[in-house]
Amino acid sequence: MRIVDLRETVVPIKSDLRNAYIDFSQMTVSVVAVVTDVVRDGRPVVGYGFNSNGRYAPSGLLRERFMPRLRNAEPQTLIDEERETLDPFRIWDCLMANEKPGGHGERSVAVGVLDMAVWDAVAKIAGVPLYRLLADRYRGGEVDEKVFVYAAGGYYYPDKGLQGLRDELRSYLDRGYRVCKMKIGGTSLAEDIKRIEAAIAVVGAADRLAVDANGRFDLDTAIAYARALEPYGLFWYEEAGDPLDYQLQATLAQYYAPAMATGENLFSHQDARNLLRYGGLRADRDWLQFDCALSYGLVEYLRTLDVLAVHGWSARRCIPHGGHQFSLNIAAGLGLGGNESYPDVFWPFNGFAADCAVEDSYVGLPDAAGIGFERKPELYAVMQRLGESQ
């Protein structure tokens, strides 16, 4: 058993939308294929991965550093002999060989892309869905048959006013979502309050609406928004300030009693630990959004979950950023609190299996080996071209 080829391509997901910090006019994604010599149903097993939105394709890092390390490794050093399959942990160690600690920027994204593909391959070799494999290994076989998901949208568009926002959110409700999220911080507080009130009128209750500032605010602005938002009782107030400004987050908690959320831009278990140590988050109400695809993959995410347990946090307080099927499998297999979903943006990487509808903000998972990309035709068409190229 061995990896016989590694392939990567860059796919644009550009759009005219923006949040409070960036626009997506030049956004790209790396897609990788890990081709093995294992044959199932007459075809080689190929694992696929891609990076979450919001970080550009780490193509240079993949091609110049991390993929060559896997190619040059002795095949037996990457194998789980007991299970007779690839070993994601040994592969992770290979990828990170000769890397200094710290500096968890784009490097973590590149490793996360490959890690996703490896886990896809491992589950396909085993002939089971990834969520089932994870539940069997780490949760005594217990699987969440459906996972809470919320509809992320409400971006700023050049020509989209309040009516456009209302129509967008109403379309999410029509597709089975109960909880929606919108962006704030890209205009004045007064204008954002108008947008929030328009959104609440559509979703039906403030506790069905989350808001996301994408790290835009300094402390004074974060507090001003907190004072304005608190009376509504929103689902959460997300990433008010810079993700590494733990003091800002801790101070904000003194001014905002309802739920807050953060963590999507922290890319290691060490950063997660510092957030829990110094960020003032409350384990009884706040939410953690670490995205395994951006933070060195599932191997590292398992370490992050261990950190949470040490600090008295339940995995149920995790609702990962990214809206992808990898985190959905992890949520079902490891018992997380849910997963983000993008019904309309970042096509074709958004959404889940075509035959798994959202009902009352919960979605099931396909009974398909691996992560289940093959059950999402538009996305799999991109991956298949890469995996079957010569």
SEKOL-313325 format. One record per residue (C-alpha): residue number from 1; x, y, z; chain. Coordinates in nm, 3 decimals, always signed. Example, Ala and Ser with C-alpha at 12.3 -4.5 7.8 and 13.67 -1.06 7.14 Angstrom:
2
(rec 1,(+1.230,-0.450,+0.780),"A")
(rec 2,(+1.367,-0.106,+0.714),"A")
END
This chain:
390
(rec 1,(+0.000,+0.000,+0.000),"A")
(rec 2,(+0.139,+0.337,-0.097),"A")
(rec 3,(+0.066,+0.683,-0.231),"A")
(rec 4,(+0.148,+0.675,-0.601),"A")
(rec 5,(+0.074,+1.035,-0.696),"A")
(rec 6,(-0.011,+1.377,-0.555),"A")
(rec 7,(-0.187,+1.638,-0.767),"A")
(rec 8,(-0.297,+1.997,-0.709),"A")
(rec 9,(-0.493,+2.258,-0.899),"A")
(rec 10,(-0.620,+2.606,-0.823),"A")
(rec 11,(-0.990,+2.689,-0.864),"A")
(rec 12,(-1.129,+3.045,-0.849),"A")
(rec 13,(-1.426,+3.120,-0.624),"A")
(rec 14,(-1.423,+3.493,-0.695),"A")
(rec 15,(-1.733,+3.697,-0.620),"A")
(rec 16,(-1.836,+4.059,-0.580),"A")
(rec 17,(-1.940,+4.003,-0.219),"A")
(rec 18,(-1.747,+4.143,+0.078),"A")
(rec 19,(-1.745,+4.125,+0.455),"A")
(rec 20,(-1.621,+4.393,+0.694),"A")
(rec 21,(-1.256,+4.316,+0.618),"A")
(rec 22,(-1.205,+4.169,+0.270),"A")
(rec 23,(-1.374,+4.127,-0.064),"A")
(rec 24,(-1.371,+3.799,-0.254),"A")
(rec 25,(-1.291,+3.928,-0.601),"A")
(rec 26,(-0.962,+3.737,-0.619),"A")
(rec 27,(-1.036,+3.441,-0.389),"A")
(rec 28,(-0.900,+3.099,-0.488),"A")
(rec 29,(-0.899,+2.744,-0.353),"A")
(rec 30,(-0.643,+2.463,-0.382),"A")
(rec 31,(-0.784,+2.120,-0.465),"A")
(rec 32,(-0.558,+1.817,-0.413),"A")
(rec 33,(-0.582,+1.450,-0.505),"A")
(rec 34,(-0.395,+1.178,-0.314),"A")
(rec 35,(-0.382,+0.878,-0.547),"A")
(rec 36,(-0.314,+0.539,-0.388),"A")
(rec 37,(-0.238,+0.195,-0.526),"A")
(rec 38,(-0.539,+0.050,-0.341),"A")
(rec 39,(-0.814,-0.064,-0.578),"A")
(rec 40,(-1.184,-0.059,-0.491),"A")
(rec 41,(-1.453,-0.151,-0.747),"A")
(rec 42,(-1.187,-0.176,-1.014),"A")
(rec 43,(-1.054,+0.178,-0.965),"A")
(rec 44,(-0.767,+0.326,-0.761),"A")
(rec 45,(-0.872,+0.488,-0.435),"A")
(rec 46,(-0.823,+0.866,-0.456),"A")
(rec 47,(-0.860,+1.099,-0.160),"A")
(rec 48,(-0.961,+1.460,-0.220),"A")
(rec 49,(-0.916,+1.780,-0.023),"A")
(rec 50,(-0.949,+2.156,-0.053),"A")
(rec 51,(-0.902,+2.461,+0.166),"A")
(rec 52,(-1.186,+2.658,+0.320),"A")
(rec 53,(-1.290,+2.995,+0.186),"A")
(rec 54,(-1.130,+3.312,+0.317),"A")
(rec 55,(-0.771,+3.193,+0.270),"A")
(rec 56,(-0.616,+3.187,-0.075),"A")
(rec 57,(-0.496,+2.870,-0.245),"A")
(rec 58,(-0.164,+2.767,-0.080),"A")
(rec 59,(-0.039,+2.633,-0.412),"A")
(rec 60,(+0.324,+2.738,-0.370),"A")
(rec 61,(+0.355,+2.580,-0.027),"A")
(rec 62,(+0.195,+2.259,-0.148),"A")
(rec 63,(+0.405,+2.223,-0.460),"A")
(rec 64,(+0.739,+2.344,-0.324),"A")
(rec 65,(+0.741,+2.208,+0.029),"A")
(rec 66,(+0.473,+1.971,+0.148),"A")
(rec 67,(+0.392,+1.752,-0.151),"A")
(rec 68,(+0.764,+1.683,-0.219),"A")
(rec 69,(+0.804,+1.561,+0.140),"A")
(rec 70,(+0.532,+1.301,+0.088),"A")
(rec 71,(+0.671,+1.199,-0.248),"A")
(rec 72,(+1.019,+1.149,-0.103),"A")
(rec 73,(+0.908,+0.955,+0.206),"A")
(rec 74,(+0.963,+0.582,+0.232),"A")
(rec 75,(+0.617,+0.430,+0.174),"A")
(rec 76,(+0.628,+0.209,+0.484),"A")
(rec 77,(+0.676,+0.514,+0.707),"A")
(rec 78,(+0.328,+0.640,+0.610),"A")
(rec 79,(+0.135,+0.320,+0.683),"A")
(rec 80,(-0.079,+0.216,+0.977),"A")
(rec 81,(+0.029,-0.149,+0.988),"A")
(rec 82,(-0.235,-0.254,+1.241),"A")
(rec 83,(-0.525,-0.125,+1.033),"A")
(rec 84,(-0.355,-0.188,+0.697),"A")
(rec 85,(-0.420,+0.163,+0.568),"A")
(rec 86,(-0.257,+0.501,+0.541),"A")
(rec 87,(-0.171,+0.660,+0.873),"A")
(rec 88,(-0.285,+1.026,+0.889),"A")
(rec 89,(-0.069,+1.087,+1.195),"A")
(rec 90,(+0.251,+0.955,+1.037),"A")
(rec 91,(+0.171,+1.148,+0.721),"A")
(rec 92,(+0.118,+1.463,+0.928),"A")
(rec 93,(+0.456,+1.411,+1.095),"A")
(rec 94,(+0.614,+1.372,+0.751),"A")
(rec 95,(+0.455,+1.693,+0.628),"A")
(rec 96,(+0.575,+1.886,+0.931),"A")
(rec 97,(+0.929,+1.748,+0.934),"A")
(rec 98,(+1.189,+2.024,+0.963),"A")
(rec 99,(+0.926,+2.287,+1.041),"A")
(rec 100,(+0.982,+2.523,+1.334),"A")
(rec 101,(+0.704,+2.567,+1.591),"A")
(rec 102,(+0.488,+2.877,+1.571),"A")
(rec 103,(+0.399,+3.075,+1.262),"A")
(rec 104,(+0.067,+2.904,+1.201),"A")
(rec 105,(-0.030,+3.110,+0.897),"A")
(rec 106,(-0.069,+2.978,+0.546),"A")
(rec 107,(+0.142,+2.671,+0.631),"A")
(rec 108,(-0.147,+2.534,+0.833),"A")
(rec 109,(-0.378,+2.574,+0.533),"A")
(rec 110,(-0.150,+2.372,+0.303),"A")
(rec 111,(-0.118,+2.089,+0.554),"A")
(rec 112,(-0.493,+2.098,+0.615),"A")
(rec 113,(-0.568,+2.047,+0.245),"A")
(rec 114,(-0.353,+1.734,+0.229),"A")
(rec 115,(-0.482,+1.606,+0.563),"A")
(rec 116,(-0.840,+1.625,+0.432),"A")
(rec 117,(-0.747,+1.421,+0.127),"A")
(rec 118,(-0.568,+1.161,+0.338),"A")
(rec 119,(-0.869,+1.108,+0.567),"A")
(rec 120,(-1.093,+1.082,+0.260),"A")
(rec 121,(-0.865,+0.809,+0.127),"A")
(rec 122,(-0.846,+0.628,+0.462),"A")
(rec 123,(-1.224,+0.610,+0.492),"A")
(rec 124,(-1.257,+0.496,+0.130),"A")
(rec 125,(-0.999,+0.222,+0.187),"A")
(rec 126,(-1.202,+0.110,+0.488),"A")
(rec 127,(-1.521,+0.126,+0.278),"A")
(rec 128,(-1.709,+0.344,+0.529),"A")
(rec 129,(-1.817,+0.707,+0.559),"A")
(rec 130,(-1.562,+0.919,+0.740),"A")
(rec 131,(-1.808,+1.005,+1.016),"A")
(rec 132,(-1.853,+0.633,+1.085),"A")
(rec 133,(-1.478,+0.571,+1.090),"A")
(rec 134,(-1.426,+0.858,+1.336),"A")
(rec 135,(-1.709,+0.745,+1.561),"A")
(rec 136,(-1.570,+0.392,+1.572),"A")
(rec 137,(-1.218,+0.511,+1.652),"A")
(rec 138,(-1.290,+0.789,+1.898),"A")
(rec 139,(-1.650,+0.772,+2.023),"A")
(rec 140,(-1.733,+0.409,+2.082),"A")
(rec 141,(-1.931,+0.391,+1.759),"A")
(rec 142,(-2.178,+0.666,+1.851),"A")
(rec 143,(-2.276,+0.880,+1.550),"A")
(rec 144,(-2.497,+1.187,+1.531),"A")
(rec 145,(-2.735,+1.089,+1.253),"A")
(rec 146,(-2.805,+1.456,+1.176),"A")
(rec 147,(-2.608,+1.773,+1.243),"A")
(rec 148,(-2.720,+2.127,+1.324),"A")
(rec 149,(-2.631,+2.372,+1.046),"A")
(rec 150,(-2.695,+2.743,+1.005),"A")
(rec 151,(-2.710,+2.942,+0.681),"A")
(rec 152,(-2.417,+3.185,+0.649),"A")
(rec 153,(-2.473,+3.480,+0.418),"A")
(rec 154,(-2.581,+3.838,+0.453),"A")
(rec 155,(-2.266,+3.973,+0.289),"A")
(rec 156,(-2.232,+4.326,+0.159),"A")
(rec 157,(-2.293,+4.353,-0.215),"A")
(rec 158,(-2.249,+4.666,-0.429),"A")
(rec 159,(-2.616,+4.691,-0.528),"A")
(rec 160,(-2.794,+4.489,-0.262),"A")
(rec 161,(-3.006,+4.685,-0.015),"A")
(rec 162,(-3.237,+4.584,+0.265),"A")
(rec 163,(-3.484,+4.417,+0.033),"A")
(rec 164,(-3.207,+4.206,-0.117),"A")
(rec 165,(-3.102,+4.099,+0.232),"A")
(rec 166,(-3.460,+4.010,+0.321),"A")
(rec 167,(-3.502,+3.805,+0.003),"A")
(rec 168,(-3.176,+3.619,+0.065),"A")
(rec 169,(-3.263,+3.522,+0.421),"A")
(rec 170,(-3.615,+3.424,+0.323),"A")
(rec 171,(-3.470,+3.188,+0.063),"A")
(rec 172,(-3.267,+3.018,+0.336),"A")
(rec 173,(-3.578,+2.962,+0.544),"A")
(rec 174,(-3.750,+2.817,+0.238),"A")
(rec 175,(-3.463,+2.568,+0.207),"A")
(rec 176,(-3.499,+2.438,+0.562),"A")
(rec 177,(-3.270,+2.661,+0.768),"A")
(rec 178,(-3.395,+2.796,+1.098),"A")
(rec 179,(-3.082,+2.993,+1.201),"A")
(rec 180,(-2.906,+3.240,+0.969),"A")
(rec 181,(-2.594,+3.457,+0.993),"A")
(rec 182,(-2.520,+3.798,+0.842),"A")
(rec 183,(-2.221,+4.030,+0.825),"A")
(rec 184,(-2.177,+4.349,+1.024),"A")
(rec 185,(-1.900,+4.607,+1.051),"A")
(rec 186,(-1.886,+4.698,+0.684),"A")
(rec 187,(-2.094,+5.011,+0.730),"A")
(rec 188,(-2.197,+5.238,+1.016),"A")
(rec 189,(-2.348,+5.103,+1.337),"A")
(rec 190,(-2.673,+5.281,+1.258),"A")
(rec 191,(-2.695,+5.119,+0.914),"A")
(rec 192,(-2.604,+4.778,+1.055),"A")
(rec 193,(-2.884,+4.807,+1.311),"A")
(rec 194,(-3.130,+4.870,+1.026),"A")
(rec 195,(-2.998,+4.561,+0.849),"A")
(rec 196,(-3.021,+4.352,+1.168),"A")
(rec 197,(-3.380,+4.459,+1.235),"A")
(rec 198,(-3.474,+4.381,+0.876),"A")
(rec 199,(-3.315,+4.036,+0.913),"A")
(rec 200,(-3.492,+3.963,+1.242),"A")
(rec 201,(-3.824,+4.049,+1.081),"A")
(rec 202,(-3.760,+3.776,+0.824),"A")
(rec 203,(-3.614,+3.498,+1.040),"A")
(rec 204,(-3.885,+3.550,+1.301),"A")
(rec 205,(-3.683,+3.589,+1.622),"A")
(rec 206,(-3.353,+3.748,+1.722),"A")
(rec 207,(-3.222,+3.422,+1.864),"A")
(rec 208,(-3.234,+3.281,+1.510),"A")
(rec 209,(-2.988,+3.541,+1.380),"A")
(rec 210,(-2.610,+3.548,+1.431),"A")
(rec 211,(-2.389,+3.843,+1.333),"A")
(rec 212,(-2.023,+3.838,+1.227),"A")
(rec 213,(-1.782,+4.134,+1.229),"A")
(rec 214,(-1.488,+3.937,+1.081),"A")
(rec 215,(-1.239,+4.088,+1.326),"A")
(rec 216,(-1.301,+4.444,+1.208),"A")
(rec 217,(-1.344,+4.632,+1.538),"A")
(rec 218,(-1.111,+4.797,+1.784),"A")
(rec 219,(-1.217,+4.769,+2.147),"A")
(rec 220,(-1.425,+5.086,+2.160),"A")
(rec 221,(-1.618,+4.993,+1.845),"A")
(rec 222,(-1.665,+4.635,+1.964),"A")
(rec 223,(-1.814,+4.763,+2.289),"A")
(rec 224,(-2.037,+5.013,+2.108),"A")
(rec 225,(-2.177,+4.730,+1.896),"A")
(rec 226,(-2.211,+4.510,+2.205),"A")
(rec 227,(-2.423,+4.769,+2.381),"A")
(rec 228,(-2.644,+4.810,+2.073),"A")
(rec 229,(-2.676,+4.434,+2.009),"A")
(rec 230,(-2.729,+4.301,+2.361),"A")
(rec 231,(-3.099,+4.393,+2.392),"A")
(rec 232,(-3.186,+4.182,+2.088),"A")
(rec 233,(-3.066,+3.847,+2.227),"A")
(rec 234,(-2.898,+3.727,+1.908),"A")
(rec 235,(-2.781,+3.372,+1.844),"A")
(rec 236,(-2.423,+3.500,+1.870),"A")
(rec 237,(-2.194,+3.802,+1.818),"A")
(rec 238,(-1.895,+3.672,+1.622),"A")
(rec 239,(-1.528,+3.773,+1.599),"A")
(rec 240,(-1.560,+4.136,+1.702),"A")
(rec 241,(-1.185,+4.207,+1.702),"A")
(rec 242,(-0.857,+4.069,+1.578),"A")
(rec 243,(-0.856,+3.694,+1.645),"A")
(rec 244,(-0.525,+3.712,+1.834),"A")
(rec 245,(-0.631,+4.001,+2.057),"A")
(rec 246,(-0.736,+3.788,+2.352),"A")
(rec 247,(-0.750,+4.090,+2.583),"A")
(rec 248,(-1.006,+4.258,+2.358),"A")
(rec 249,(-1.217,+3.942,+2.361),"A")
(rec 250,(-1.190,+3.911,+2.739),"A")
(rec 251,(-1.280,+4.276,+2.795),"A")
(rec 252,(-1.574,+4.252,+2.557),"A")
(rec 253,(-1.719,+3.969,+2.765),"A")
(rec 254,(-1.759,+4.218,+3.050),"A")
(rec 255,(-1.990,+4.427,+2.830),"A")
(rec 256,(-2.181,+4.156,+2.646),"A")
(rec 257,(-2.362,+3.884,+2.839),"A")
(rec 258,(-2.520,+3.684,+2.552),"A")
(rec 259,(-2.333,+3.431,+2.340),"A")
(rec 260,(-2.020,+3.522,+2.145),"A")
(rec 261,(-1.827,+3.316,+1.890),"A")
(rec 262,(-1.471,+3.317,+1.763),"A")
(rec 263,(-1.182,+3.092,+1.659),"A")
(rec 264,(-1.210,+3.052,+1.281),"A")
(rec 265,(-0.880,+3.235,+1.231),"A")
(rec 266,(-0.683,+3.043,+1.493),"A")
(rec 267,(-0.489,+2.763,+1.330),"A")
(rec 268,(-0.332,+2.544,+1.598),"A")
(rec 269,(-0.412,+2.378,+1.927),"A")
(rec 270,(-0.165,+2.616,+2.092),"A")
(rec 271,(-0.363,+2.918,+1.973),"A")
(rec 272,(-0.685,+2.751,+2.084),"A")
(rec 273,(-0.533,+2.695,+2.427),"A")
(rec 274,(-0.433,+3.061,+2.456),"A")
(rec 275,(-0.782,+3.168,+2.356),"A")
(rec 276,(-0.932,+2.957,+2.634),"A")
(rec 277,(-0.671,+3.075,+2.884),"A")
(rec 278,(-0.687,+3.445,+2.813),"A")
(rec 279,(-0.990,+3.523,+2.594),"A")
(rec 280,(-1.253,+3.539,+2.866),"A")
(rec 281,(-1.486,+3.300,+2.686),"A")
(rec 282,(-1.769,+3.134,+2.878),"A")
(rec 283,(-1.803,+2.757,+2.836),"A")
(rec 284,(-2.175,+2.767,+2.916),"A")
(rec 285,(-2.275,+2.997,+2.628),"A")
(rec 286,(-1.996,+3.088,+2.383),"A")
(rec 287,(-1.903,+2.905,+2.063),"A")
(rec 288,(-1.571,+2.794,+1.913),"A")
(rec 289,(-1.530,+2.798,+1.534),"A")
(rec 290,(-1.193,+2.634,+1.466),"A")
(rec 291,(-1.185,+2.512,+1.105),"A")
(rec 292,(-0.986,+2.189,+1.067),"A")
(rec 293,(-0.927,+2.251,+0.695),"A")
(rec 294,(-0.744,+2.575,+0.776),"A")
(rec 295,(-0.568,+2.457,+1.091),"A")
(rec 296,(-0.342,+2.164,+0.992),"A")
(rec 297,(-0.633,+1.925,+0.942),"A")
(rec 298,(-0.810,+1.669,+1.157),"A")
(rec 299,(-0.491,+1.538,+1.316),"A")
(rec 300,(-0.440,+1.880,+1.475),"A")
(rec 301,(-0.812,+1.926,+1.539),"A")
(rec 302,(-0.808,+1.617,+1.760),"A")
(rec 303,(-0.536,+1.785,+1.966),"A")
(rec 304,(-0.752,+2.096,+1.985),"A")
(rec 305,(-1.044,+1.891,+2.117),"A")
(rec 306,(-0.811,+1.751,+2.384),"A")
(rec 307,(-0.722,+2.109,+2.483),"A")
(rec 308,(-1.091,+2.191,+2.513),"A")
(rec 309,(-1.149,+1.896,+2.744),"A")
(rec 310,(-0.860,+1.999,+2.969),"A")
(rec 311,(-1.015,+2.346,+3.003),"A")
(rec 312,(-1.361,+2.213,+3.080),"A")
(rec 313,(-1.519,+2.273,+2.740),"A")
(rec 314,(-1.747,+2.028,+2.564),"A")
(rec 315,(-1.699,+1.945,+2.197),"A")
(rec 316,(-2.064,+2.044,+2.164),"A")
(rec 317,(-1.953,+2.408,+2.191),"A")
(rec 318,(-1.771,+2.372,+1.856),"A")
(rec 319,(-1.944,+2.479,+1.535),"A")
(rec 320,(-1.664,+2.493,+1.275),"A")
(rec 321,(-1.627,+2.764,+1.016),"A")
(rec 322,(-1.606,+2.672,+0.649),"A")
(rec 323,(-1.932,+2.507,+0.559),"A")
(rec 324,(-1.768,+2.201,+0.406),"A")
(rec 325,(-1.835,+1.829,+0.416),"A")
(rec 326,(-1.513,+1.750,+0.601),"A")
(rec 327,(-1.624,+1.938,+0.913),"A")
(rec 328,(-1.975,+1.797,+0.872),"A")
(rec 329,(-1.833,+1.443,+0.896),"A")
(rec 330,(-1.626,+1.545,+1.197),"A")
(rec 331,(-1.930,+1.698,+1.365),"A")
(rec 332,(-2.131,+1.379,+1.319),"A")
(rec 333,(-1.849,+1.143,+1.411),"A")
(rec 334,(-1.700,+1.331,+1.706),"A")
(rec 335,(-2.013,+1.493,+1.848),"A")
(rec 336,(-1.961,+1.862,+1.775),"A")
(rec 337,(-2.234,+2.121,+1.815),"A")
(rec 338,(-2.293,+2.172,+1.445),"A")
(rec 339,(-2.142,+2.310,+1.126),"A")
(rec 340,(-2.159,+2.624,+0.916),"A")
(rec 341,(-2.331,+2.613,+0.577),"A")
(rec 342,(-2.312,+2.841,+0.272),"A")
(rec 343,(-2.626,+2.782,+0.067),"A")
(rec 344,(-2.544,+3.034,-0.208),"A")
(rec 345,(-2.179,+3.142,-0.206),"A")
(rec 346,(-1.836,+2.985,-0.277),"A")
(rec 347,(-1.978,+2.745,-0.537),"A")
(rec 348,(-1.906,+2.458,-0.594),"A")
(rec 349,(-1.737,+2.411,-0.256),"A")
(rec 350,(-2.043,+2.517,-0.061),"A")
(rec 351,(-2.319,+2.293,+0.063),"A")
(rec 352,(-2.340,+1.923,+0.130),"A")
(rec 353,(-2.452,+1.606,-0.047),"A")
(rec 354,(-2.718,+1.670,-0.308),"A")
(rec 355,(-2.952,+1.409,-0.162),"A")
(rec 356,(-2.933,+1.535,+0.199),"A")
(rec 357,(-3.185,+1.814,+0.251),"A")
(rec 358,(-3.180,+2.059,+0.541),"A")
(rec 359,(-3.481,+2.028,+0.770),"A")
(rec 360,(-3.533,+2.263,+1.064),"A")
(rec 361,(-3.161,+2.354,+1.047),"A")
(rec 362,(-3.044,+1.992,+1.064),"A")
(rec 363,(-2.891,+1.787,+0.784),"A")
(rec 364,(-2.807,+1.420,+0.751),"A")
(rec 365,(-2.503,+1.264,+0.587),"A")
(rec 366,(-2.481,+1.025,+0.293),"A")
(rec 367,(-2.399,+0.659,+0.341),"A")
(rec 368,(-2.098,+0.691,+0.110),"A")
(rec 369,(-1.739,+0.586,+0.168),"A")
(rec 370,(-1.505,+0.872,+0.249),"A")
(rec 371,(-1.610,+1.232,+0.300),"A")
(rec 372,(-1.887,+1.199,+0.044),"A")
(rec 373,(-1.770,+1.440,-0.225),"A")
(rec 374,(-1.896,+1.199,-0.489),"A")
(rec 375,(-2.252,+1.278,-0.377),"A")
(rec 376,(-2.209,+1.645,-0.467),"A")
(rec 377,(-2.195,+1.640,-0.850),"A")
(rec 378,(-2.071,+1.995,-0.919),"A")
(rec 379,(-1.784,+1.965,-0.673),"A")
(rec 380,(-1.695,+1.609,-0.766),"A")
(rec 381,(-1.671,+1.707,-1.133),"A")
(rec 382,(-1.382,+1.939,-1.038),"A")
(rec 383,(-1.215,+1.675,-0.824),"A")
(rec 384,(-1.262,+1.387,-1.065),"A")
(rec 385,(-1.087,+1.573,-1.345),"A")
(rec 386,(-0.787,+1.611,-1.118),"A")
(rec 387,(-0.796,+1.262,-0.973),"A")
(rec 388,(-0.824,+1.086,-1.307),"A")
(rec 389,(-0.577,+1.306,-1.499),"A")
(rec 390,(-0.251,+1.144,-1.613),"A")
END
